[in-house]
Amino acid sequence: MIAAASQPGDPPPALAGYQEPSLVFALGADVVLTDGAGAADAGAHGGGLALVEDGEKGAFLARLAELQADASAEGELSGFNYSRGKKVHVTLYRVAQLRELQ
């Protein structure tokens, strides 16, 4: 999903909430591991993608609103995290870089 939504020049994606080692390994060492507000900050500063788990979605959207930044949902995925024994749902957002934050 991240590979399909990536665009040339995108910074490494931000991961908020779902940060399993296998995902970090698959995406590379430069991913941004953060919380919802941090993913919004990273996106507003550099643009690009943010993968946000439902538990961090409220903080992500609230911080975007504070920054007056825009994000669009590019896809979502539900599954079962067998290592933690719980259901997980994540949404992939494309965050527009704010000009004044460059």
For each residue, the residues with C-beta under 8 A, 3 or more apart:
1: 4 5 74 75 77 92
2: 5 6 13 27 49 51 92
3: 6
4: 1 75
5: 1 2 49 74 75 92 94
6: 2 3 10 13 49
7: 10
8:
9:
10: 6 7 13 47 48 49
11: 32 42 46 47 48
12: 27 28 30 31 32 48
13: 2 6 10 27 31 32 48 49 50 51
14: 31 32 34 38 39 42 43 48 49 50 51
15: 18 19 23 24 27 31 32 33 34 39 50 51
16: 34 35 36 38 39 50 51 52 53 56 59 60
17: 35 36 52 53 54 55 56 90
18: 15 23 51 53 81 88 90
19: 15 23 24 33
20: 23 24 81 83
21: 24 25
22: 25 26
23: 15 18 19 20 26 27
24: 15 19 20 21 27 29 31 33
25: 21 22
26: 22 23
27: 2 12 13 15 23 24 31
28: 12 31
29: 24
30: 12
31: 12 13 14 15 24 27 28
32: 11 12 13 14 15 38 39 42
33: 15 19 24
34: 14 15 16 37 38 39 41 42
35: 16 17 38 39 56 59
36: 16 17 39 40 52 56 57 58 59 60 61 62 63
37: 34 40 41 59 60 62 63
38: 14 16 32 34 35 41 42
39: 14 15 16 32 34 35 36 42 43 50 51 52 56 60 95
40: 36 37 43 44 50 59 60 61 63 64 67 69 71 95
41: 34 37 38 44 45 63 67
42: 11 14 32 34 38 39 45 46 48 50 95
43: 14 39 40 46 47 48 49 50 64 69 71 93 95 96 97
44: 40 41 64 67 69 95 97 98 101
45: 41 42 97 98 101 102
46: 11 42 43 97
47: 10 11 43 95 96 97
48: 10 11 12 13 14 42 43 94 95 97
49: 2 5 6 10 13 14 43 74 92 93 94 95
50: 13 14 15 16 39 40 42 43 60 71 92 93 95
51: 2 13 14 15 16 18 39 90 91 92 93
52: 16 17 36 39 56 57 60 90 91 92 93
53: 16 17 18 56 57 88 89 90
54: 17 57 88 89 90 91
55: 17
56: 16 17 35 36 39 52 53 59 60
57: 36 52 53 54 60 61 91
58: 36 61 62
59: 16 35 36 37 40 56 62 63
60: 16 36 37 39 40 50 52 56 57 63 64 71 93
61: 36 40 57 58 64 65
62: 36 37 58 59 65 66
63: 36 37 40 41 59 60 66 67
64: 40 43 44 60 61 67 69 70 71 95
65: 61 62 68
66: 62 63
67: 40 41 44 63 64 98 101
68: 65 98
69: 40 43 44 64 95 96 98
70: 64 95 96
71: 40 43 50 60 64 93 94 95 96
72: 93 94
73: 76 91 92 93
74: 1 5 49 92 93 94
75: 1 4 5 91 92
76: 73 89 90 91 92
77: 1 89 90 92
78: 87 88 89
79: 87 88 89
80: 86 87 88
81: 18 20 84 85 86 87 88
82: 85
83: 20
84: 81
85: 81 82
86: 80 81
87: 78 79 80 81
88: 18 53 54 78 79 80 81
89: 53 54 76 77 78 79
90: 17 18 51 52 53 54 76 77
91: 51 52 54 57 73 75 76
92: 1 2 5 49 50 51 52 73 74 75 76 77
93: 43 49 50 51 52 60 71 72 73 74
94: 5 48 49 71 72 74
95: 39 40 42 43 44 47 48 49 50 64 69 70 71
96: 43 47 69 70 71
97: 43 44 45 46 47 48 101 102
98: 44 45 67 68 69 101 102
99: 102
100:
101: 44 45 67 97 98
102: 45 97 98 99
